[in-house]
């Protein structure tokens, strides 16, 4: 909720979620990421997730998880480039 409040109060156009240090993203976490991105999108804000480790990406794919409304990038720098192009 705090993130969404900040998006609203500061008119933020894009957020980056860096998960490069995360070893496991389960179905609940992927749901929370998707829902947060969906709410951010409804507020006019793009979401880019970066740093998904290969084993995490494989697990998400095997579980059939789709991160809707989220752009992906391999690094924080790439994520910032995506936001620059979207704005």
Beta strands, then each sheet from edge to edge (+ up, - down):
strand 1: 14-18
strand 2: 46-50
strand 3: 71-73
sheet 1: 1+ 2+ 3+
end
